[in-house]
Amino acid sequence: MAVEIDLSGRVALVTGGSRGLGRADALALARAGADVAIADIQLESDESGDADRYGALAQAARAQGIVYTEATVDEIRALGRHALALKCDVTDRGQVDAAVAAVADELGRVDILVNNAGTLDHVAQLGDQSPELWERDLRVNLTGAFNCAQAVWEGMRARGWGRVVNMASVAGTLGGFGQASYSTTKAGLIGLTRTLALEGGRSGITCNAIVPGIIGTEAFGFGNAAMNERMIRRTAFRRPGQPEDVANAIVFLCSDLASYITGVALNVSGGIELFTF
Ligand SMILES: NC(=O)c1ccc[n+]([C@@H]2O[C@H](COP(=O)([O-])OP(=O)(O)OC[C@H]3O[C@@H](n4cnc5c(N)ncnc54)[C@H](O)[C@@H]3O)[C@@H](O)[C@H]2O)c1
């Protein structure tokens, strides 16, 4: 018997899809049949410079032209799906509500939410962690996911079907050296995931977390080379994963094949959490 994943008729909202994992998730969901909206602080056509205040990675991405939000939407449309690029800061509840309303207007509703937007550029041991970046990381990684989930929740409940996927990290399950704020937010996302799984269970909504290890995105490339090398060495596969490894897991979790799976924190990590020597 062939096993098929068919998301046609579903509408997905992916946050933080200007590059990296979010972009790969959006494309994979579209290839599986879904219409897709991408919400990000960075759009190619946005010349306001707003994104520069979001930190070093956003500035570097803009300076180096690594912003593909609208290009990804064009790719999705070329697949024959409907798609939408939205400028949205997930920390701002008003912008999130406006983005969800725009998706409802243009694409009908939100059936699938992928809380992928995240900050990866705050690396310092505890004494040198920046209080401002600590607050930013909590706001983007945790409050942003809460904002988006709350904004789509009642619609999913009313329709009796929904999928929420939160992007955690092995930094949240194992800890991350020099990543106090980041690992704290990623651990917190697993708590949010399990709570939404419990609360959504009677309404046909599943909520799961992906726990990526080291994935070769642009953000990984911006990281500390020695640290990256150490993380690859402790990965059982001895190589970084590809964005598609994460995207494939998300497509599965968003399909009806995964309708009895909820509250899971799924490692997509090449075995980095396994004891290796
Ligand atoms: N790459 C990895 O190895 C890895 C490992 C574990 C977890 N993750 C998680 O996966 C997700 C994506 O990682 P990535 O490597 O693609 O990183 P990335 O920095 O390339 O992507 C993050 C995206 O989020 C967007 N964003 C940042 N702040 C935002 C805000 N306030 N509102 C809306 N969008 C915002 C950025 O513009 C960018 O498009 C993140 O949540 C990250 O923590 C990545």
The ligand as an SDF file (V2000), in Angstrom:
LIG
                    3D

 44 48  0  0  0  0  0  0  0  0999 V2000
   19.9190   25.8630   12.0980 N   0  0  0  0  0  0  0  0  0  0  0  0
   20.0130   25.1060   13.1630 C   0  0  0  0  0  0  0  0  0  0  0  0
   21.0000   24.3800   13.3440 O   0  0  0  0  0  0  0  0  0  0  0  0
   18.9040   25.0760   14.1910 C   0  0  0  0  0  0  0  0  0  0  0  0
   19.0330   24.1590   15.2450 C   0  0  0  0  0  0  0  0  0  0  0  0
   18.0420   24.1000   16.1970 C   0  0  0  0  0  0  0  0  0  0  0  0
   16.9430   24.9440   16.1300 C   0  0  0  0  0  0  0  0  0  0  0  0
   16.8380   25.8330   15.1090 N   0  0  0  0  0  0  0  0  0  0  0  0
   15.6570   26.6980   15.1030 C   0  0  0  0  0  0  0  0  0  0  0  0
   15.0380   26.6930   13.8390 O   0  0  0  0  0  0  0  0  0  0  0  0
   14.5030   27.9790   13.5340 C   0  0  0  0  0  0  0  0  0  0  0  0
   15.0880   28.4850   12.2130 C   0  0  0  0  0  0  0  0  0  0  0  0
   16.4960   28.4540   12.2810 O   0  0  0  0  0  0  0  0  0  0  0  0
   17.4080   28.9360   11.0520 P   0  0  0  0  0  0  0  0  0  0  0  0
   18.7040   28.2380   11.1740 O   0  0  0  0  0  0  0  0  0  0  0  0
   16.6380   28.8420    9.7860 O   0  0  0  0  0  0  0  0  0  0  0  0
   17.6420   30.4600   11.4920 O   0  0  0  0  0  0  0  0  0  0  0  0
   17.5220   31.8450   10.6730 P   0  0  0  0  0  0  0  0  0  0  0  0
   18.0830   32.9200   11.5070 O   0  0  0  0  0  0  0  0  0  0  0  0
   18.0850   31.6660    9.3140 O   0  0  0  0  0  0  0  0  0  0  0  0
   15.9490   32.0280   10.5200 O   0  0  0  0  0  0  0  0  0  0  0  0
   15.1940   32.6940   11.4940 C   0  0  0  0  0  0  0  0  0  0  0  0
   14.1240   33.4730   10.7730 C   0  0  0  0  0  0  0  0  0  0  0  0
   13.3070   34.1100   11.7630 O   0  0  0  0  0  0  0  0  0  0  0  0
   13.0930   35.4460   11.3330 C   0  0  0  0  0  0  0  0  0  0  0  0
   12.7770   36.2610   12.5070 N   0  0  0  0  0  0  0  0  0  0  0  0
   13.6260   36.6450   13.4940 C   0  0  0  0  0  0  0  0  0  0  0  0
   12.9890   37.4120   14.3820 N   0  0  0  0  0  0  0  0  0  0  0  0
   11.7030   37.5130   13.9580 C   0  0  0  0  0  0  0  0  0  0  0  0
   10.5590   38.1790   14.4490 C   0  0  0  0  0  0  0  0  0  0  0  0
   10.6010   38.9330   15.5730 N   0  0  0  0  0  0  0  0  0  0  0  0
    9.3840   38.0510   13.7650 N   0  0  0  0  0  0  0  0  0  0  0  0
    9.3290   37.3150   12.6270 C   0  0  0  0  0  0  0  0  0  0  0  0
   10.3930   36.6780   12.0960 N   0  0  0  0  0  0  0  0  0  0  0  0
   11.5610   36.7820   12.7650 C   0  0  0  0  0  0  0  0  0  0  0  0
   14.3740   35.8360   10.6160 C   0  0  0  0  0  0  0  0  0  0  0  0
   14.2110   36.9640    9.7900 O   0  0  0  0  0  0  0  0  0  0  0  0
   14.6760   34.5570    9.8510 C   0  0  0  0  0  0  0  0  0  0  0  0
   13.9740   34.5180    8.6320 O   0  0  0  0  0  0  0  0  0  0  0  0
   14.8270   28.8620   14.7300 C   0  0  0  0  0  0  0  0  0  0  0  0
   13.7360   28.8670   15.6230 O   0  0  0  0  0  0  0  0  0  0  0  0
   16.0070   28.1620   15.3660 C   0  0  0  0  0  0  0  0  0  0  0  0
   16.1310   28.4420   16.7370 O   0  0  0  0  0  0  0  0  0  0  0  0
   17.8090   25.9160   14.1420 C   0  0  0  0  0  0  0  0  0  0  0  0
  1  2  1  0
  2  3  2  0
  2  4  1  0
  4  5  1  0
  4 44  2  0
  5  6  2  0
  6  7  1  0
  7  8  2  0
  8  9  1  0
  8 44  1  0
  9 10  1  0
  9 42  1  0
 10 11  1  0
 11 12  1  0
 11 40  1  0
 12 13  1  0
 13 14  1  0
 14 15  2  0
 14 16  1  0
 14 17  1  0
 17 18  1  0
 18 19  2  0
 18 20  1  0
 18 21  1  0
 21 22  1  0
 22 23  1  0
 23 24  1  0
 23 38  1  0
 24 25  1  0
 25 26  1  0
 25 36  1  0
 26 27  1  0
 26 35  1  0
 27 28  2  0
 28 29  1  0
 29 30  1  0
 29 35  2  0
 30 31  1  0
 30 32  2  0
 32 33  1  0
 33 34  2  0
 34 35  1  0
 36 37  1  0
 36 38  1  0
 38 39  1  0
 40 41  1  0
 40 42  1  0
 42 43  1  0
M  CHG  2   8   1  16  -1
M  END
$$$$
